[in-house]
Amino acid sequence: MALLTLKPVNANVHSVHLADGTHVGNLKRVGSVWKFKAVGYDTHGAVEPGCGPLTNQHNTVFAQPDAAAVNRQLGSHLS
């Protein structure tokens, strides 16, 4: 079972979600690479860039938005 799923936002962004639908970040195309941008939310629901359960994986580089690759590289960091 995949821990993380991707949802296309536009040609340069895919949102990354836990299996329960919780948004934990985005894959953003930066030049010719895709970078994971972690996000968290404060107690009022405001977005906190670079935070959340995958904070330490912020800026992880990917060749393309591929759910299997995202799960391999980021999924093991979820507790």
C-alpha positions in Angstrom: 0.0 0.0 0.0 1.3 3.4 -0.9 1.8 5.8 2.0 1.8 8.9 -0.2 -0.2 9.9 -3.2 0.2 12.7 -5.8 -2.5 15.0 -7.1 -1.7 17.2 -10.1 -2.3 20.9 -9.4 -0.9 22.3 -12.7 1.9 21.5 -15.1 4.6 22.5 -12.5 3.0 21.4 -9.2 1.7 18.1 -7.7 0.4 18.0 -4.2 1.6 15.2 -1.9 -0.8 13.6 0.5 -0.8 10.8 3.1 -3.1 7.9 2.6 -5.7 9.6 4.7 -5.7 12.7 2.5 -3.6 14.9 4.7 -1.5 17.3 2.6 2.2 17.1 3.6 3.9 19.0 0.7 4.2 19.6 -3.0 6.4 18.5 -5.8 7.4 21.7 -7.7 9.3 21.9 -11.0 12.3 24.1 -10.5 14.1 24.4 -13.8 14.6 20.8 -15.0 14.2 19.0 -11.7 11.3 18.4 -9.3 11.8 19.3 -5.7 9.7 18.2 -2.7 8.5 21.2 -0.6 7.3 20.1 2.8 4.3 21.8 4.4 2.6 21.7 7.7 -0.3 23.5 9.3 -0.5 25.4 12.5 -3.4 25.1 15.0 -5.4 27.6 13.1 -5.0 25.8 9.8 -2.5 28.3 8.3 0.2 26.7 6.0 3.7 26.5 7.5 6.2 26.1 4.6 9.0 23.7 5.2 7.2 22.1 8.2 5.1 19.0 8.8 5.9 15.3 9.1 8.4 15.4 6.2 10.3 18.6 7.2 13.7 16.8 7.0 13.0 15.8 3.4 12.3 19.4 2.2 14.0 20.0 -1.1 14.5 16.3 -1.9 15.0 16.2 -5.7 13.1 14.0 -8.1 13.5 13.4 -11.9 9.7 13.6 -12.4 6.5 13.4 -10.4 6.3 9.7 -9.8 4.3 8.3 -6.9 6.5 5.1 -6.6 9.7 7.2 -6.5 8.1 9.6 -3.9 7.1 6.6 -1.7 10.6 5.1 -2.0 12.4 8.3 -1.1 9.9 9.9 1.4 7.6 7.1 2.6 10.2 5.5 4.9 10.6 8.8 6.8 7.0 8.7 8.1 6.5 7.4 11.5 
